[in-house]
Amino acid sequence: MISLEFLIATAIGLLVSTGIYLILRARTFAVVLGLAMIGYAVNIFLFAMGRLQVRSAAILTDASKVTDPLPRALVLTAIVIGFATTGFVVELALRNRNLHQSDHVDSYEP
């Protein structure tokens, strides 16, 4: 039987590897998508640090089933910061495309 930890680790690995592949592409849209995917992988990683338990409270009620509320708060903050950063990078990519008439990362079409 596959454990929840294995599924989360596999999802994080797939997101990071796909994000790295997209970052290494030569188009700005692919780079923005790759950065977003790596950001999602980091968010899932932070969320998994609070212990993966089903039906457990974030407040100390029973010592055997407790989750840490700090990673959940960090993930909420990271989602907001990631959204703002992605919006900023998209704006920079659009400005670069309008300025150089190309969406290539280094503005050079082979």
Residue pairs with C-beta under 8 A, 6 or more apart in sequence:
4 52
5 48
5 52
8 44
8 48
8 52
11 41
11 44
12 41
12 44
12 45
12 48
15 37
15 38
15 40
15 41
15 44
16 37
16 38
16 41
18 34
18 37
19 33
19 34
19 35
19 36
19 37
19 38
19 41
20 34
20 38
21 34
22 30
22 31
22 33
22 34
22 37
23 30
23 31
23 34
23 35
23 38
24 34
25 31
25 34
26 104
26 105
26 106
27 103
27 104
27 105
28 93
28 96
28 97
28 103
28 104
28 105
29 93
29 103
31 93
31 105
32 86
32 89
32 90
32 93
35 85
35 86
35 89
36 82
36 86
39 78
39 82
39 85
39 86
42 78
43 75
43 78
43 79
43 82
46 71
46 74
46 75
46 78
47 71
47 72
47 75
48 71
49 68
49 71
50 58
50 67
50 68
50 69
50 70
50 71
50 72
51 66
51 67
51 68
53 65
53 66
53 67
55 65
56 65
56 66
56 67
57 65
57 66
57 67
58 66
58 67
58 68
58 69
58 72
59 69
60 66
93 103
96 103
96 107
97 103
100 107
102 108
102 109
